[in-house]
């Protein structure tokens, strides 16, 4: 075992050790949908605001949006642990700045 600082053993809980950026972005997308009370519907303008394909429904659009943002920022080259709440807050803030979505009850 190496004593190099880059090889310090870190215990990762078994429930999360196999999470990758794609899985984390899906969790974030679900949380954004829940937080914003987003309704499922087809909306070309909503998709345009998020910069995703226009044939997607709102849930799919949020999933693609979060996936794109996650990979742009963290990709495969992440050399340190990331904090879920920080990633979520960053992506939610970007989502809110791009979208003018009206809640419907």
C-alpha positions as CSV (number, residue, x, y, z in Angstrom):
1,X,0.0,0.0,0.0
2,X,1.3,3.4,-1.0
3,X,1.9,6.2,1.6
4,X,1.4,8.8,-1.0
5,X,-1.3,11.5,0.0
6,X,-3.1,10.7,-3.2
7,X,-3.5,7.1,-2.1
8,X,-5.0,7.6,1.4
9,X,-7.6,5.0,1.9
10,X,-11.1,6.4,2.2
11,X,-14.1,4.3,3.4
12,X,-17.1,4.7,1.1
13,X,-20.4,3.5,2.3
14,X,-21.5,0.4,0.2
15,X,-24.8,2.1,-0.7
16,X,-23.1,4.9,-2.6
17,X,-19.7,3.5,-3.6
18,X,-21.0,2.5,-7.1
19,X,-22.7,5.8,-7.8
20,X,-21.4,7.6,-10.9
21,X,-22.1,11.0,-12.3
22,X,-25.0,9.8,-14.4
23,X,-26.7,8.2,-11.4
24,X,-26.1,11.3,-9.3
25,X,-27.6,13.6,-12.0
26,X,-30.7,11.4,-12.0
27,X,-31.1,11.8,-8.3
28,X,-30.7,15.6,-8.7
29,X,-33.2,15.7,-11.5
30,X,-35.7,13.9,-9.3
31,X,-35.1,16.3,-6.5
32,X,-35.6,19.3,-8.9
33,X,-38.8,17.9,-10.2
34,X,-40.0,17.4,-6.6
35,X,-38.8,20.8,-5.3
36,X,-40.4,22.7,-8.2
37,X,-43.6,20.6,-8.3
38,X,-43.0,20.3,-12.1
39,X,-45.9,18.8,-14.0
40,X,-45.3,16.3,-16.7
41,X,-46.2,17.7,-20.1
42,X,-44.7,18.3,-23.5
43,X,-43.4,21.9,-23.9
44,X,-41.1,22.9,-26.8
45,X,-40.3,26.2,-25.1
46,X,-39.4,24.5,-21.8
47,X,-37.0,22.3,-23.6
48,X,-35.5,25.2,-25.5
49,X,-34.9,27.1,-22.3
50,X,-33.0,24.1,-20.9
51,X,-31.1,23.6,-24.2
52,X,-32.3,20.0,-24.8
53,X,-34.2,18.2,-27.6
54,X,-37.6,19.7,-28.1
55,X,-39.5,16.3,-28.3
56,X,-38.9,15.5,-24.6
57,X,-41.5,15.8,-21.8
58,X,-40.7,18.1,-18.9
59,X,-39.4,15.3,-16.7
60,X,-37.1,14.0,-19.4
61,X,-35.9,17.5,-20.2
62,X,-34.9,18.1,-16.6
63,X,-33.1,14.7,-16.6
64,X,-31.1,15.6,-19.7
65,X,-30.4,19.1,-18.5
66,X,-29.0,17.8,-15.1
67,X,-27.0,15.1,-16.9
68,X,-25.4,17.6,-19.3
69,X,-24.6,20.0,-16.5
70,X,-23.2,17.3,-14.3
71,X,-20.9,15.9,-17.0
72,X,-19.8,19.4,-18.1
73,X,-18.7,20.3,-14.5
74,X,-17.6,16.9,-13.1
75,X,-17.2,14.5,-15.9
76,X,-14.9,11.6,-15.5
77,X,-11.9,13.5,-14.2
78,X,-13.1,14.2,-10.7
79,X,-10.1,13.9,-8.4
80,X,-11.9,14.6,-5.1
81,X,-15.2,13.8,-3.5
82,X,-18.0,16.1,-4.3
83,X,-20.8,17.1,-2.0
84,X,-24.3,16.2,-3.2
85,X,-26.0,19.3,-1.7
86,X,-23.4,21.6,-3.4
87,X,-24.0,20.0,-6.8
88,X,-27.7,20.1,-6.3
89,X,-27.7,23.7,-5.3
90,X,-25.6,24.7,-8.3
91,X,-27.7,22.9,-10.8
92,X,-31.0,24.0,-9.3
93,X,-29.8,27.6,-9.4
94,X,-28.9,27.3,-13.1
95,X,-32.3,25.6,-13.7
96,X,-34.1,28.4,-12.0
97,X,-32.1,31.0,-14.0
98,X,-33.0,29.4,-17.3
99,X,-36.6,28.4,-16.8
100,X,-39.7,30.5,-16.2
101,X,-42.0,27.6,-15.3
102,X,-45.4,28.4,-13.8
103,X,-46.7,25.8,-11.3
104,X,-50.0,24.4,-12.1
105,X,-52.2,22.8,-9.4
